[in-house]
Amino acid sequence: MKQLAVLGSPISQALSPVLHRAAYRSLGLDWSYRAIDCTPDRLASFFAGLDDGWAGLSLTMPLKRVAVPLLDEVSQTVKATGTANTVTVLGGQLLGENTDVDGMLQALLDAGVTRVESACVLGAGATAATALAVLHTLGCREATVLARDVARTRELAGAAERIGTGVRFRPWAEASQHLKAGLVVSALPPGAADPLAALWPTAGNTLLDVVYRPWPTPLAQAAIRAGSTVIGGLPMLVHQAARQVELQTGHIPAPLSAMRTAAEDALGPLTSGA
């Protein structure tokens, strides 16, 4: 039996075990997948203790950036974004990938967003770097990033330069001026974007909010009332997990339908999407 896990802190509410276990059942794999609380200071020792009984790991906050220099090999996507959410253990090597990019891109494509002319990203953390990579793929050459602390954007600025997407950093106080962008990506944890709900414009643009629980968020509710297209975090989560399953098991395609159904069952009818 192969072992896999999702690492992060806090980790008790992670939906990844539901998604991956559903995939393994569908594929007929007797593999285990659990959630393990791991802080950045313990990550190196955890990696050092992995043996050939492990097939891979998922990484969530706050590990996506600190993991990168600890890996043996990383993809071009990881190099560009500076973040990794996926580790595949293969031949004693730890291989890093950022499947959040796959997940976000596919969630947008599924909603009919195939090209982006103007974009605003809320937040300047690891998920914001993923958003910039996706925006670049969809043709957006410059994005506005609303940062709660503009002084703490150095890592994201470096990622933007590597990705090739221009970025304009603006303070949180200027949010009302930028929420009319064609696509707004909230790359913030639950609750962080709530103060912006009252500022949502009446324009019929698109919001992708990476939060999937609780859903809908106050920001999503405001966008829905305004007639905007709203994409929840669950489609992104399912698609990124499906790509992890493909990388870590070698089974392509992953059983996406079984994974989505398991997630919706776990979350309930009001949390399933846009």
N, C-alpha and C positions, 0 to 999 in steps of 0.2 A: 504494500500500500504506500502510495506517495503522499507526502505531507505538503500542504500549502497553508498560507495564512495571510490575513491583512494586518498590517502593523500601523500603529498611530497612537495618538493620545489627545483626547479621550477616544475610546474605540467601542464602547458598549453599544452604541446605536448603529453601528455600521451595518449596511445591508449587503455587503459583499459576500458573507457566508451564505445567505439565501440564494444569491445569484449563482455562485460557483457550485454549490451543492446540487442545485437544480440541473446545471449543465452536466455534472458528472453522472447524475442519475440517468439523464437522457442518453449519455454516451456509453453507459454501462461500465463506468470506471469506479472501482472501489477505492476512491481517494478521499482523504480527509482535508477539511478546510475550516479554520477557526480564526477568531479575532484575538490578537495579542496586543496588550498595551505596551507600547515601546516609545520612550522619549529619545530625543536626538542624542543624548549623551550615552545611551545604551545600544545604539544601532550598530556601531562598529563591532562590538563584542558579539552581538546577535549574529551578524553576518559571518563572523569568524567561526561560530559554532555550527554552521550549516554543514550537513553531510549529504551523501548521495541518496538519502531517503527523502530529500526535499526536491520538489519540482519547481517551486516558485513562490513569489510573494507579491502581494499588492501593498502599495504604500499610500497613506493618506496624511493629512496634516498631523504634525508639522515636519514630515520627513522627506518631502518630495525634492527639496533642494539639497539638504545635507547628505542624502544618499549618493548623489552623483559621483563625488570623488572616491567613494568607497567601492565602486563597481569595477569589474575587470574590463568590461567593454560596454559602450553605449551607442545608441543609434544616432544618426544625424539629427533627428528630431530632438533628442535629449540634449545634444550639444548645442542646438540652437536655442531651445527654451530654457536650458539650465535646470530642468526639472525631470524627474522620473517617477512614475507611479507603478511601474511594473518591473519585476525582477524574474528572470527565468534562470533556473539553475541547470546548467548543461555542461557535462564533462568537467566538473569541478570549478567552472567559471560562473560568475554572476553577470548576466547580460541585462542591461537596462533599456527600457523603452518608455515612451510617454503615450499611452493609449488614450489619455484624456483628449488628445488632439483628434484621434479617430472618432471618439464618442461625440464630442461637440460638433464636429463637421457633419457627421451622419445625422445628428438630431436636427441640424439646420436644413440639410438637404431634404430630409423627410418632410419638413414643414414647408418646402417649396422655396427656401432661401438659397439661391444658386449664385448670386452675385451681390456684393455689398459695396455701395459707393461711399457711405458715411457711417461711422461707427463711434460709439462711446462705450468704454469699458469702465465698470465700477470696481475699484480695488486695484492694488498693485502687487499682489502676491503671486504665488506659483500658478494659480488658475488664470490669472491675468496674462501670464506669458503664454499659456496654452491658447487663450483667446486671440492673442496677436498672431500666432502661427496660423490659426484657422482663418482669421480675417485676411491674411496675406494670400492664402490659397483661394479665397473667394474674391480676390481682386481689389481689396481695400489697401490703398497705399499709405494712408495716414489715419490714425485713430486718436481720439481724445481719451485720456485716462484720468478719471476722477480719483484722486488719492486723498485719503484722510490725513496723511502726513506726506506732503510733497518732498520733504527732505529725506524720506526713506524709499526712494524709487531707483536707487543706483542699479540694483540687480535687474529690475525690469527694463531699465534703459539699455543695459548691456544686451539683454535678450532681444529687444526690439532691433538693435543694430545688427545682431547676428541673423535674425529672421529676415530683415530687409523691409520692415514696416516702420514708417515714420510715426512718431508719437509726440503728442502735446500733453504735458502734464498740467492739470488744473486742480485747484483746491476744491474740497468738498463744498465750500460755500458757493461755488459757481455752478452747482448741479443744474439748476433750472435753465441755464443757458445752453445745456448740451444734451438734455434728455430727448430732444426732438430728432436726434440722429436716426438714420434709416434703421440701424440695428443697435440696440443697447444690450450689452452683455453684463449681467450682474455676476461678478466672479467673487462674491463675498459669502461668508458663512451665514447661517441662519440668524436673522435679527439685525444684521449689520446694515442692510439697505432699507430697513423699515422707515427711517426718517425721511426718505426720498419719495415715499408713496404720495404724499400730499402735493408734490411738485410735478407729478407726471402730466405731460401735456395732453391736449386733445387730439394731437396728430395720430393718424393710423399707421404707426411704425411697428417694429417688431422688438419684443423683449425676449431674451433667453436668460432665465434665472437658474443658476446651477443648483439652487436649493431644491430638494425633493421631499423634505420633511422638516417642518410642517408645510403643507401645500393646500391651497395656494397661499403664497406669502402676501403681506400687505401690498408690496410693490406690484406683484402679479395681479392682484385684485384691482388695483388702480388702473393698470394697463388694460385689463379686460373691460372695465367700465368705459374706458376711453375709446374702445373699438380697436385697440392694437392687437396684433397677432402675438400670442404668448406661448412660449415653449418652456416647459418645466424641466427640472434637473433629472427626472427619472429616465427619459429617453437617452440622454447623454450617459448616465450611469450604466444603463443596460448595454449600450453599444460599446463603451470602453471595456466593460467586463467581458463581453463576448470576444473582443480582440485579445484580451489577456488569456482567455481559455484557449484560443487558437494557438497562441505563442507557447503556452505552457504544456498543452497536451498534444499538439500536432494535429488535432482534428479540425479540419476546415471544410465547411463553415461550422461555426459554433451553433448550438441549438438555441437561436435567438428567441424563438417563440416561447419555448419552455422557460427560459430565463425571465422574459418579460412577464409571463403569467405568474411565476413564483413571486416576483417583486410586487406586482399589483395585489396579489393575495395577502402578502405580508403588510403592505401599507394601508390597504383598504380602498374603497371606491373613490374617495375624494382626493386621493393623492397621486393619481395615476398619470397625470400629464397636463397638456395644454388646455 
